[in-house]
Amino acid sequence: MSEAILSLALNDTVEIRDDGGALRHRLCTQDGAMHGASESFDEQGRRLQRASYQKGLRHGVSEYYEGERVQMRQHFDQGLAHGPTVLFDPAGHIAAELNYVRGQLHGDARYYTQGRLVRRAQFKQGKLDGIVEDLAPDGSLVQRTSYLDNVIHGSALRYWPNGQVMERMDFEHGLAVNDAERFDQNGRASGDAAPKLAERMEKLFRGKA
């Protein structure tokens, strides 16, 4: 440990090993602070993390691993998440595409199941703000909801598989302002209760509807 501390005071590449001699961290320093490439490893020598630092702060691209695969790739600027972030599922498909501005989710966000787009959302300073669309694996629209400052605000629409509106409800700052209007698959007003969204979503993702 004393050797590692000594190296940190210099412009150097530092290797930190566990009691068994396995390499756990490799990092670069400048004037006593982390600066440049950095890597971390598990007990079996598999990479856990690869990052870039500038004067002690994360800066540039960081990658996080699970086994041999990249689990997340994220951009940083002076210690804060800034720019695109991509998450991957165990099969290597993209699971989410996000964007950060100075540490907060901001802008368009996309979420995937087995590589298929299932949700589009908009964020503003870390909160849902704008239109959120939920999609079936075949790409058909299931629900469209409007958000303002992280709460439902505006119309919430649910759709039949043929694209007709199934149900409509309007909200102001999270509170419903009218009873739900329901429609049959031909667009005619209907008093019948529409299928529960959670049940339909589950069937859609399992390929049963």
C-alpha positions in Angstrom: 0.0 0.0 0.0 2.8 2.4 0.8 4.2 1.9 -2.7 0.9 2.9 -4.2 0.7 6.0 -2.1 4.2 7.0 -3.2 3.3 6.5 -6.8 0.3 8.8 -6.5 2.5 11.7 -5.7 4.3 11.3 -9.1 3.3 11.4 -12.7 3.0 7.7 -13.1 1.0 4.6 -13.9 -0.1 2.9 -10.7 -1.0 -0.8 -10.2 -2.9 -1.9 -7.1 -3.0 -5.6 -6.4 -4.8 -7.6 -3.8 -3.2 -9.9 -1.1 -3.0 -12.7 -3.6 -1.1 -10.6 -6.2 -4.0 -10.2 -8.6 -4.2 -6.8 -10.4 -7.3 -5.0 -9.2 -6.7 -1.4 -10.4 -4.5 0.3 -13.0 -4.6 4.1 -13.2 -2.6 7.0 -14.4 -1.8 10.1 -12.3 -0.5 13.6 -12.8 0.6 15.8 -10.0 -0.9 13.4 -7.4 -4.4 13.2 -9.0 -5.9 10.6 -11.3 -5.4 11.8 -14.9 -5.8 9.6 -18.0 -6.9 6.0 -18.4 -8.1 3.9 -15.4 -9.1 0.3 -15.2 -10.5 -2.0 -12.5 -10.7 -5.8 -12.5 -12.3 -8.5 -10.4 -10.6 -11.5 -8.7 -10.5 -13.5 -11.9 -8.9 -10.7 -13.8 -12.0 -9.7 -15.8 -12.4 -6.0 -16.5 -15.1 -4.3 -14.3 -14.6 -0.7 -15.4 -12.6 1.4 -17.8 -12.7 5.2 -17.4 -10.9 8.4 -18.3 -10.0 11.1 -15.8 -8.8 14.7 -16.0 -7.3 16.3 -12.9 -9.0 13.9 -10.6 -12.5 14.0 -12.2 -14.1 11.6 -14.6 -13.8 13.1 -18.1 -14.5 11.4 -21.4 -15.9 7.9 -21.9 -16.4 5.4 -19.0 -17.4 1.8 -19.7 -18.8 -0.7 -17.1 -18.5 -4.4 -17.7 -20.2 -7.6 -16.6 -18.1 -10.6 -17.5 -16.7 -9.9 -20.9 -19.5 -7.7 -22.1 -20.0 -3.9 -21.9 -23.0 -3.2 -19.6 -23.0 0.6 -19.9 -21.1 3.2 -21.8 -21.3 6.8 -20.4 -19.8 10.1 -21.2 -18.6 12.5 -18.5 -17.5 16.1 -18.4 -15.5 17.4 -15.4 -17.0 14.7 -13.1 -20.6 14.9 -14.3 -22.5 12.6 -16.7 -22.8 14.7 -19.8 -23.7 13.5 -23.2 -25.0 10.1 -24.4 -25.3 7.0 -22.2 -26.0 3.6 -23.6 -27.0 0.5 -21.6 -26.8 -3.1 -23.0 -28.8 -6.2 -22.0 -27.1 -9.6 -21.4 -27.4 -10.6 -25.0 -25.5 -7.4 -26.1 -28.6 -5.6 -27.5 -29.1 -2.0 -26.7 -31.4 -1.7 -23.7 -31.5 2.1 -23.3 -30.2 5.2 -25.0 -30.2 8.2 -22.7 -28.8 11.7 -22.7 -27.4 13.7 -19.7 -26.6 17.3 -19.3 -24.5 18.2 -16.3 -25.5 15.1 -14.4 -29.2 15.1 -15.2 -31.3 13.2 -17.7 -32.2 15.7 -20.4 -33.6 15.3 -23.9 -34.8 12.2 -25.7 -34.6 8.7 -24.1 -35.3 5.4 -25.8 -35.8 2.0 -24.1 -35.6 -1.4 -25.8 -36.6 -5.0 -25.2 -34.4 -7.6 -27.0 -33.3 -4.8 -29.3 -36.8 -3.6 -30.1 -37.9 -0.1 -29.2 -40.6 -0.2 -26.5 -40.6 3.3 -25.1 -39.8 6.8 -26.1 -39.6 9.6 -23.5 -38.5 13.1 -23.0 -36.7 14.5 -20.0 -35.9 18.0 -18.8 -33.4 18.5 -16.0 -33.8 15.0 -14.6 -37.6 14.9 -14.9 -40.1 13.5 -17.4 -41.3 16.4 -19.4 -43.0 16.0 -22.7 -44.5 13.0 -24.6 -43.9 9.4 -23.4 -44.9 6.7 -25.9 -45.1 3.0 -25.1 -44.8 0.6 -28.0 -45.5 -3.1 -28.5 -42.6 -5.2 -29.8 -44.1 -5.0 -33.3 -43.8 -1.3 -33.2 -47.5 -0.5 -32.7 -48.4 2.3 -30.3 -49.8 1.1 -26.9 -50.0 4.4 -25.0 -49.1 8.1 -25.3 -48.9 10.2 -22.2 -48.0 13.8 -21.7 -45.8 14.8 -18.7 -44.9 18.1 -17.1 -42.3 18.4 -14.3 -42.5 14.6 -13.7 -46.3 14.3 -13.4 -49.0 13.5 -16.0 -50.3 16.7 -17.5 -52.4 16.8 -20.6 -54.0 13.8 -22.5 -53.3 10.2 -21.8 -54.3 8.0 -24.7 -54.4 4.2 -25.0 -54.7 2.4 -28.3 -56.1 -0.8 -29.8 -53.7 -2.9 -31.8 -55.3 -1.5 -35.0 -54.3 2.0 -34.0 -57.7 3.2 -32.9 -57.9 5.1 -29.6 -59.1 2.8 -26.9 -59.2 5.2 -24.0 -58.6 8.9 -23.4 -58.2 10.8 -20.1 -57.1 14.3 -19.4 -54.9 15.5 -16.5 -53.7 18.7 -14.9 -50.6 18.4 -12.8 -51.3 14.8 -12.0 -55.0 15.0 -11.3 -57.7 13.7 -13.7 -60.0 16.4 -14.9 -62.6 14.2 -16.6 -63.8 10.6 -16.6 -62.2 8.2 -19.0 -63.7 8.2 -22.5 -63.6 4.7 -24.1 -63.9 3.6 -27.7 -64.3 0.3 -29.5 -61.9 -0.9 -32.2 -63.9 1.0 -34.8 -63.6 4.3 -33.0 -67.1 4.4 -31.7 -67.7 5.5 -28.1 -68.1 2.5 -25.8 -69.2 2.1 -22.2 -67.3 -1.1 -21.8 -64.2 -1.1 -19.7 -61.1 -1.2 -21.7 -58.5 -3.9 -20.9 -56.1 -3.0 -18.2 -53.0 -1.6 -19.6 -50.7 -3.7 -17.4 -52.4 -6.9 -18.6 -52.2 -5.9 -22.2 -48.5 -4.8 -21.9 -47.7 -8.2 -20.4 -49.4 -10.1 -23.2 -47.8 -7.9 -25.8 -44.3 -8.4 -24.5 -44.9 -12.2 -24.3 -46.1 -12.2 -27.8 -49.7 -13.3 -26.9 -51.6 -10.3 -28.3 
